[in-house]
Amino acid sequence: RYIVTAAHCFKNYMSYHLLSYTFAMGHHQRRETVFVSNAKRIIRHEGYSDYGNMLDDIALVELEKTINFTDHHLGFVCLPIQHIAKREKYPA
């Protein structure tokens, strides 16, 4: 039900903009409709600034629909947990 994305995708975001965002996943061509959902909530990192540098450029989006990962068109992205835990730059 949640996806991680860049906070700069929501520049100048205000909560009343929420209905403006639709998320599509698993599509390889524009006419395909594998998964589409509206956003229920968008949470940008509290340290992110639209006008600063790109530090804290991360956001969490709660979707109205639950993503079905049993669909072969959809999958996970692995995050570099080991590097993050050691505070190393990625890739190391």
QUISUL-V774111 format. One record per residue. N is the residue number from 0. SS is DSSP state (H for helix, E for strand, C for the rest). PHI is phi in whole degrees, -180 to 180 (none if undefined). OMEGA is omega in degrees with one decimal (NA if undefined). Layout:
# QUISUL-V774111
N;SS;PHI;OMEGA + N;SS;PHI;OMEGA
This chain:
# QUISUL-V774111
0;C;none;-179.1 + 1;E;-117;172.3 + 2;E;-130;177.1 + 3;E;-107;180.0 + 4;E;-150;179.0 + 5;C;-84;179.2 + 6;H;-66;-178.2 + 7;H;-67;174.3 + 8;H;-68;-177.9 + 9;H;-121;-179.3 + 10;C;-59;-178.4 + 11;C;59;-177.5 + 12;C;-66;171.2 + 13;C;-129;-174.0 + 14;H;-59;179.1 + 15;H;-74;174.5 + 16;H;-82;-171.3 + 17;H;-51;-177.8 + 18;H;-70;179.7 + 19;H;-79;-173.3 + 20;C;-106;173.8 + 21;E;-126;-177.1 + 22;E;-115;179.5 + 23;E;-121;-178.6 + 24;E;-135;175.5 + 25;C;82;-177.0 + 26;C;-89;174.4 + 27;C;-112;175.0 + 28;C;-139;-174.8 + 29;C;-59;-174.9 + 30;C;-85;178.3 + 31;C;-72;176.9 + 32;C;-132;179.7 + 33;C;-78;179.1 + 34;E;-151;177.5 + 35;E;-137;178.3 + 36;E;-150;171.4 + 37;E;-82;175.9 + 38;E;-81;174.3 + 39;E;-95;-179.3 + 40;E;-158;176.3 + 41;E;-123;-178.8 + 42;E;-120;175.6 + 43;E;-90;178.6 + 44;C;-56;-176.2 + 45;C;-63;179.5 + 46;C;-89;-178.1 + 47;C;-78;175.9 + 48;C;-128;178.1 + 49;C;-63;-173.1 + 50;C;-117;179.1 + 51;C;-98;175.5 + 52;C;-79;-173.1 + 53;C;-91;174.8 + 54;C;-68;177.9 + 55;C;59;-177.7 + 56;C;-82;-178.4 + 57;C;-145;178.8 + 58;E;-142;175.8 + 59;E;-115;-179.8 + 60;E;-116;172.6 + 61;E;-92;-178.4 + 62;E;-93;176.0 + 63;C;-71;-179.4 + 64;C;-109;175.4 + 65;C;-87;180.0 + 66;C;-77;178.7 + 67;C;-96;-177.4 + 68;C;-80;172.2 + 69;C;-80;175.1 + 70;C;-70;-175.2 + 71;C;-68;177.3 + 72;C;-81;-175.6 + 73;C;-115;178.8 + 74;C;-159;-178.7 + 75;C;-99;171.1 + 76;C;-113;179.8 + 77;C;-85;177.3 + 78;C;-99;-176.2 + 79;C;-79;-174.8 + 80;H;-57;-177.4 + 81;H;-60;-179.5 + 82;H;-68;179.7 + 83;H;-66;-178.6 + 84;H;-63;-179.3 + 85;C;-91;-178.0 + 86;C;58;176.9 + 87;C;-88;172.9 + 88;C;-74;-179.3 + 89;C;-116;-1.7 + 90;C;-76;-176.7 + 91;C;-72;NA
